[in-house]
């Protein structure tokens, strides 16, 4: 993801490059200058274009910016207009005043930066979420960028805490999933900050509503609050629908390395879609949450690690592979890489041993198989509220897997070091 400094300096220009071509040349370890013929530009001023949704069926690219969502002609975005091809979603005067009173910038922080755009209801509508002057707000609009009439009220939409960030500079992720959840009801899954102070970072699923009756059928689910074993200052970069699971990619402070110093590791976490929490333990939290380190390194006697994931991508027609970009830490040698991952390797990591620290001064070691309760923690079941307390207590204290997810080919598909 782009650094905060980079984002502040970013010229308000959207450039659509041939992304697939870039990936292919990278995999072949060949770098080429893109022809100007492959570049199309769109700009309506300095609006911090950051969020994108591609709808190939409609030949449309939706772009989330400051106070606006744009609908661009995918065949040539340069043909899109600033006046007609957008919807304005500005914060209210009250929200702006309240934001400024907290010491935030009226020209940048106290605007509505659109950070989530998701296609819903077979592409007829869009779910949109913005920072709204550090008071997150979400909307459901038509895909032609017009508002719904009052008669089509959508339950659960309006207040968007834990759905998208307060701060426009924060990294976050979200995915709207309509199938496989409890009751087969639609829900937003997100990874973001859930407090103005940024003290509470969360992997979250919204309340589940029956859209016909408007009744809330299932309460929200989230990671444990203020528990560094579950999340420790994460920067989220992506989320994906994985069948019975939802996957989250992020980087965070490595709790297992803390006795040796401070390091940032990349992670992949998963939850079961049908997770409804425990009965008495973890009743508001995930009962199936697990995470593992995700490795991108140059092989050798002393591997060279690219520890900080920056972005992740999955080909639309191949759900068995992920491609992710990584950088080295800010201290030391500078480098970046692209690594690829097979879903079977991800499954293997989550089916392996768990990791634990017996005491605060102990090393992190694999958990003995004899200590793992049944059913295996993290397994998807029809009703997580029936899980025994020993399973819930185990997953509460042991969310981290011992084995890292290894990349394909023993080396990055492309890397560069200074």
C-alpha positions in Angstrom: 0.0 0.0 0.0 1.1 3.6 -0.6 2.8 5.3 2.4 1.0 8.2 4.1 3.6 10.6 2.8 3.2 9.3 -0.7 -0.5 9.6 -0.5 -0.3 13.2 0.7 1.9 14.1 -2.3 -0.1 12.0 -4.8 -1.1 14.1 -7.8 -4.9 13.7 -8.4 -4.5 11.6 -11.5 -5.9 8.2 -12.1 -3.9 6.1 -14.5 -5.1 2.7 -15.6 -2.2 0.6 -16.7 -2.4 -2.8 -18.3 -2.2 -4.6 -15.0 -2.3 -8.0 -16.4 0.6 -7.2 -18.7 2.6 -5.8 -15.8 2.1 -9.0 -13.8 3.0 -11.3 -16.8 6.2 -9.4 -17.5 7.1 -9.5 -13.8 6.6 -13.3 -13.6 9.0 -13.7 -16.5 11.5 -11.5 -14.6 11.6 -9.1 -17.6 11.0 -5.4 -17.1 9.6 -3.3 -19.9 8.6 0.3 -20.3 4.9 0.5 -21.0 3.9 2.2 -24.2 2.0 5.5 -23.9 -0.6 3.8 -26.0 -1.4 1.6 -23.0 -2.1 4.5 -20.6 -5.4 6.2 -20.1 -5.9 9.1 -17.8 -8.8 10.6 -15.8 -8.7 13.5 -13.4 -11.2 15.8 -11.7 -8.7 17.6 -9.4 -6.9 16.6 -6.2 -9.5 14.1 -4.8 -7.2 11.2 -3.6 -8.5 8.5 -5.8 -7.8 5.3 -3.9 -10.7 2.8 -4.0 -11.5 0.8 -7.1 -14.2 -1.7 -8.2 -14.1 -3.2 -11.7 -17.3 -4.4 -13.3 -16.3 -6.0 -16.6 -19.8 -7.0 -17.5 -20.8 -3.4 -17.6 -17.4 -2.1 -18.9 -17.3 0.1 -15.8 -14.6 1.1 -13.3 -16.0 2.6 -10.1 -13.5 4.9 -8.3 -13.8 6.1 -4.7 -12.3 9.5 -4.0 -12.7 12.4 -1.6 -16.5 13.1 -1.3 -17.2 11.3 -4.5 -17.7 8.0 -6.3 -17.0 8.1 -10.1 -18.2 5.7 -12.7 -15.7 5.5 -15.5 -16.0 4.1 -19.0 -13.7 1.1 -18.9 -13.0 1.1 -22.6 -11.5 4.6 -22.3 -11.6 6.3 -18.9 -10.5 9.5 -20.6 -14.0 9.8 -22.1 -15.6 10.0 -18.7 -16.9 13.3 -17.5 -16.4 15.0 -14.1 -19.9 16.5 -14.0 -22.2 13.7 -15.0 -20.4 10.4 -14.1 -20.3 10.7 -10.3 -22.2 11.0 -7.1 -21.4 13.4 -4.3 -21.3 12.0 -0.7 -20.1 14.9 1.5 -20.2 14.9 5.3 -22.7 17.1 7.0 -21.8 20.4 8.5 -22.1 19.0 12.0 -19.7 16.1 11.2 -17.2 18.5 9.7 -17.4 20.9 12.7 -17.0 18.0 15.1 -14.0 16.7 13.2 -12.3 20.1 13.1 -12.9 20.5 16.9 -10.7 17.4 17.4 -7.8 19.0 15.7 -8.2 17.5 12.2 -7.7 19.2 8.9 -10.8 20.6 7.4 -9.4 20.3 3.9 -8.3 16.7 4.1 -9.2 14.7 7.3 -12.6 16.2 7.7 -13.9 15.1 4.3 -15.6 11.9 3.3 -12.9 9.6 1.7 -14.6 6.6 0.1 -12.7 3.5 1.2 -15.1 0.7 0.3 -17.1 0.1 -2.9 -18.7 -3.4 -3.3 -21.1 -4.7 -5.9 -24.3 -6.2 -4.3 -27.6 -7.7 -5.5 -26.2 -9.0 -8.8 -24.6 -5.7 -9.6 -27.8 -3.6 -9.4 -26.6 -1.8 -6.3 -23.4 -0.7 -4.7 -22.4 -0.8 -1.0 -20.2 2.3 -0.2 -18.4 3.3 3.0 -16.5 6.4 3.7 -14.5 8.1 6.5 -17.1 10.9 6.8 -15.0 13.4 8.7 -13.7 10.8 11.1 -17.2 9.4 11.7 -17.5 6.5 9.3 -20.7 6.3 7.4 -22.0 3.7 4.8 -24.5 3.8 2.0 -26.4 1.6 -0.4 -26.9 3.3 -3.8 -27.9 2.2 -7.3 -25.1 1.1 -9.6 -25.9 4.1 -11.9 -24.9 6.3 -8.9 -28.3 7.5 -7.8 -29.7 7.3 -4.3 -32.3 4.8 -3.2 -35.8 6.2 -2.5 -36.8 6.3 1.2 -39.1 3.4 0.6 -36.2 1.1 0.0 -34.6 1.5 3.4 -31.7 -1.0 4.0 -31.4 -2.1 7.6 -28.0 -1.8 9.3 -26.7 0.9 7.0 -25.8 4.4 8.2 -23.4 4.1 11.0 -20.2 2.4 9.8 -17.9 2.0 12.8 -15.7 -1.1 12.2 -16.8 -1.2 8.5 -14.3 1.3 7.2 -11.6 3.5 8.8 -11.9 6.9 10.6 -8.6 8.1 9.1 -8.3 8.4 5.3 -4.6 7.5 5.6 -5.3 4.1 7.3 -5.0 0.9 5.5 -8.1 -1.2 5.5 -10.0 -3.9 3.6 -13.6 -5.1 3.2 -15.5 -7.6 1.2 -19.3 -8.0 0.8 -20.4 -11.6 0.9 -24.0 -12.6 0.1 -23.8 -16.4 0.3 -22.6 -18.9 3.0 -23.1 -16.8 6.0 -25.5 -17.8 8.9 -29.0 -18.0 7.6 -27.4 -17.4 4.1 -27.8 -13.6 4.9 -25.6 -11.0 3.3 -22.8 -9.4 5.3 -19.8 -7.1 5.1 -16.5 -8.5 6.4 -13.9 -5.9 7.1 -10.5 -5.3 8.6 -10.0 -1.8 9.9 -9.7 0.6 12.9 -12.8 0.6 15.1 -11.9 3.6 17.2 -11.0 7.3 16.6 -7.9 6.8 18.7 -6.8 3.7 16.6 -6.4 1.6 19.7 -8.9 -1.0 18.6 -8.2 -2.7 15.3 -10.6 -5.4 14.2 -11.6 -8.1 11.8 -15.3 -7.7 11.8 -18.6 -9.0 10.3 -21.7 -6.8 10.4 -25.0 -7.7 12.0 -27.0 -10.0 9.7 -30.4 -8.8 8.8 -33.4 -10.4 7.0 -33.7 -7.8 4.2 -37.4 -8.6 3.8 -38.6 -8.1 7.4 -35.7 -5.8 8.5 -35.2 -8.0 11.5 -31.7 -8.6 12.9 -31.1 -12.3 12.9 -27.5 -12.6 14.0 -25.2 -10.1 15.9 -21.9 -8.9 14.6 -18.7 -10.8 15.2 -15.2 -9.5 15.8 -11.7 -10.3 16.9 -10.9 -10.0 20.6 -10.5 -6.4 21.7 -7.0 -5.2 22.8 -5.5 -8.7 22.5 -2.1 -8.7 20.8 -2.2 -12.4 20.2 -5.1 -11.9 17.9 -4.1 -8.6 16.2 -1.2 -6.3 17.0 -1.3 -3.0 15.1 -2.2 -4.6 11.8 -2.1 -2.9 8.4 -4.8 -4.7 6.2 -4.2 -5.1 2.5 -6.8 -7.5 1.2 -9.7 -9.9 1.9 -11.2 -12.7 -0.2 -14.1 -15.1 -0.3 -12.7 -18.6 0.0 -15.7 -20.9 0.0 -16.5 -21.8 3.6 -13.8 -19.3 4.8 -13.1 -15.6 4.5 -9.4 -14.8 4.2 -7.6 -11.6 5.4 -4.1 -10.5 4.5 -2.2 -8.0 6.6 1.1 -7.1 8.2 1.5 -6.6 12.0 4.0 -6.6 14.8 5.2 -10.1 15.3 4.2 -11.2 18.8 6.3 -14.4 18.5 9.4 -12.3 17.9 8.8 -9.8 20.7 11.4 -11.4 23.1 14.1 -10.8 20.5 13.1 -7.3 19.5 10.5 -5.8 17.3 9.7 -7.1 13.8 6.8 -6.9 11.4 5.5 -10.1 9.8 3.0 -10.7 7.1 -0.1 -12.7 7.9 -3.0 -14.5 6.4 -6.0 -15.0 8.7 -9.2 -16.8 8.2 -12.7 -17.2 9.8 -15.5 -19.5 8.9 -18.5 -17.8 7.3 -20.9 -19.7 9.5 -19.2 -18.6 12.7 -21.8 -17.3 15.2 -19.4 -17.1 18.2 -19.4 -19.2 21.3 -22.2 -19.7 23.8 -20.6 -18.4 26.9 -17.0 -17.9 25.8 -16.3 -15.7 22.7 -20.0 -15.0 22.5 -19.4 -11.7 20.6 -16.1 -12.9 19.0 -15.0 -15.3 16.3 -14.9 -18.9 17.5 -12.9 -20.0 14.4 -10.3 -17.3 14.0 -6.8 -18.5 13.0 -3.8 -16.7 11.5 -0.4 -17.8 10.1 2.7 -16.1 8.9 3.0 -15.7 5.2 6.5 -16.0 3.8 8.2 -14.3 0.9 11.9 -14.8 0.7 14.9 -15.5 -1.4 16.1 -19.0 -0.6 19.6 -19.8 0.7 21.5 -20.8 3.8 20.4 -17.4 5.2 17.2 -16.5 3.5 16.5 -12.9 2.6 13.0 -12.0 3.8 10.6 -9.5 2.4 8.5 -9.2 5.6 6.0 -6.5 4.9 3.0 -7.4 2.6 1.8 -4.3 0.7 -1.0 -5.7 -1.6 -2.5 -9.0 -2.7 -4.4 -10.1 -5.8 -6.3 -13.1 -7.0 -7.1 -13.8 -10.6 -10.9 -13.7 -11.2 -11.0 -17.1 -12.9 -8.5 -18.9 -10.6 -9.3 -19.1 -6.9 -6.4 -21.5 -6.2 -3.7 -18.8 -6.4 -2.8 -15.5 -4.7 -0.2 -13.1 -5.8 1.2 -10.6 -3.3 3.7 -7.7 -3.3 6.1 -7.3 -0.4 8.8 -4.9 0.8 11.6 -5.2 3.3 11.4 -3.4 6.6 12.2 0.3 6.8 15.5 -0.6 8.6 18.2 -2.3 6.6 18.5 -3.2 3.0 15.7 -2.0 0.7 14.0 -4.5 -1.6 10.6 -5.5 -3.0 9.2 -8.7 -4.4 6.2 -10.5 -5.8 5.4 -14.0 -4.4 2.7 -16.5 -5.4 0.8 -18.8 -3.2 -1.2 -22.0 -3.8 -4.4 -22.4 -1.8 -3.3 -26.0 -0.8 -0.3 -24.6 0.9 -2.5 -22.2 2.8 -4.8 -25.1 3.9 -1.7 -27.1 5.0 -0.5 -24.3 7.3 -3.9 -24.1 9.0 -4.1 -27.9 9.3 -0.7 -28.0 11.0 0.5 -27.4 14.5 -0.4 -24.4 16.6 2.1 -22.1 18.2 2.3 -21.1 21.9 4.3 -19.3 24.5 4.2 -21.1 27.9 5.4 -18.1 29.9 6.1 -14.4 29.0 9.8 -15.2 29.0 9.5 -18.5 27.0 10.2 -19.1 23.3 7.3 -19.6 21.0 7.1 -23.4 20.3 4.7 -25.8 18.6 1.8 -27.1 20.7 1.9 -30.8 21.4 -0.8 -32.7 19.6 -2.0 -34.2 22.9 -3.0 -30.6 24.0 -5.2 -29.9 21.0 -8.9 -30.4 21.9 -11.6 -31.9 19.7 -13.2 -30.9 17.4 -10.0 -29.2 16.1 -10.0 -25.5 16.8 -10.8 -23.5 13.6 -12.8 -26.2 12.0 -16.0 -25.0 10.4 -19.1 -26.4 12.0 -22.8 -25.8 11.5 -23.2 -24.1 14.9 -20.2 -22.7 16.7 -22.3 -22.0 19.8 -22.3 -25.7 20.5 -18.5 -25.9 20.6 -17.2 -27.0 24.0 -15.5 -24.5 26.3 -12.1 -26.2 26.0 -12.1 -25.6 22.3 -13.1 -22.0 22.7 -10.5 -21.4 25.4 -7.9 -22.9 23.2 -8.6 -20.8 20.2 -8.8 -17.7 22.4 -5.2 -18.2 23.5 -3.8 -20.0 20.4 -4.9 -18.2 17.2 -1.4 -18.4 15.7 -0.2 -21.4 13.6 3.3 -22.7 13.9 4.0 -23.2 10.2 4.3 -20.3 7.8 2.6 -20.3 4.4 5.4 -20.9 1.9 5.4 -19.3 -1.6 5.7 -21.3 -4.8 8.9 -22.0 -6.7 11.1 -21.6 -3.6 11.7 -18.0 -4.7 9.8 -14.9 -5.5 8.5 -14.7 -9.1 10.1 -11.3 -9.3 12.2 -9.3 -6.9 14.5 -6.2 -6.8 17.1 -5.2 -4.2 19.2 -2.0 -4.0 
